[in-house]
Amino acid sequence: MLIVNTEIRVRLREFSFSFSRSSGAGGQNVNKLNTKATLRWEVARSQGLPDAVRTRFLERYRRRITADGELVLTSQRFRNQGQNVADCLEKLRGMLAAVARPPRTRRATKPTRSSVERRLSSKQRTRLKKQRRQRPLDED
């Protein structure tokens, strides 16, 4: 079971893993062993997610979810299948933890009186500086 917090618990049978050959260094093992792990998970059908968390997850990670509604994660950091599976689950745990808490609502604020005065006086200084650069008018 993948446990993120007290509310989010996803059963391992909801995940499907497939394995393929990794790229990169590793000697002849790269050519022989299938150590790259690919995790597939149908987020919308998962029973371990509260509805609010599922909605936030689908919104935040919509680019990582296929047209069929599956999240696809891969790992090939290690030369070992088991470690790559654990790495996929750890990535997913981090993703779920990021959306577990609802975002704080933004409260509108007003600038302070002194900051408004500083801004306006700065604009006035700039205006006067540019006026002094102009050629004086001919007075006849």
N, C-alpha and C positions, 0 to 999 in steps of 0.2 A: 504494500500500500504506500502511495506517495502522500506523505503528510506535510502540508504547508503550514497550517495552523489548526486551531480547534475546529474551525468551520469548514476548512477545505481539506478533504481527504478523497483521493482518487484511487480507485482499485487498479492494480496492475493489469488485470485482464482487459481493461478498456484500451490498453496500448497494444499496438502490434509492432514488432521489431522485424527488420530485415537486415541482412548483412551483405556487404559487397567488398571488393578490393579497395584498399586505401591507396591514395596517391602519396608521393613524396618518398622520403628516405625510409629505409628499413631493410635494405639488402634483399636477399632472395625471398624473404617472407612476404614482401609486398606482392610478389608475383604468384605466391602460392596460397596465402591465407586470406579469408574474408573477415577482416577486422573492423571495417567501417560500419558503424551502427546507424540505422535510420529508424527513427521513431515516428509512428503515425498515430494520431489521436483525433477522434471525432468530437470536437469541443461541444457542439450543439446538443449532442445526445448524451453527454456525460452526466451521471447522476451525482457525482461528488462535488459539484459546484453549485453554490447558491445562484439564483437567477441574476442578481445584481452583479456579482463577480463575473458570471458568464458574459453578460452584456458588455461590461468594461473590457474583458479579455478580447472578445470578438471585435470591438471597436479599435482597441489599441494595436492589435496584431493582425488586422485584416489583410495586410499584404503577405503575411506568412501562411495564410490559410488558403487552401486550394478551392476550386469551384465546387468540389464535392463536400466541402465543409471540414476537411481534415487539416490539422496542423502537422507539418512535416519538419522534424528536427534531425540533424545529422551530427555525428561526432567521429573524428578520426585522429584525435590528439594522441591516442595511445596505440601501442602495438598489440593490444589485448582487447578482445571482444567485450569481456565483462566490464573493464574500465570504461570503454566507450559507451556502453549501455548506462552505466552509472553517471557518466558525464552528460548524456542526453537528459536523464531524469533530473539532474542537478540544474541544467539549463531551464527545464520546464518549471522546476520549483521556484527558481528566481523570477521567471516570467509571471507565475501566479502570485508570488509575494508582492510583485510590483503593482498588481491591480487589486490586491486583497482589500486594501483600505480605500474608501471612496475619497475622491479629491476634495480638498477644502473649497468651499464656495468663496468667490472673491467678493470682498466688501469694498464698495466705492469709497474713495477718500478724496478730500479736498486739499489743495496745496495750502500751506500756512500763509498768513498775511505777509510775514517777513519775506518768504520765498517769492511771492508775487511782486513785492516791492523791489527786491533785488533784481528780478528779471526785467522789470520795467525800467529801472534806473540803468541797467546794463544796456538795454536797447536805446535809451536816450543818449548815453555816452557815445555809443557807436554812431548814432545819427549826427551828433554834433561834430564828431571827428571827421566824418565824411563831408559835412557842410564846410568845415574849415579848409578842406582840400580844393574846393571850387575856386575858380577865378573870380576875383571881386567884380562887382558890377560897376560900370562907368557912370559916374554921376556928373552930369553936365548942367 
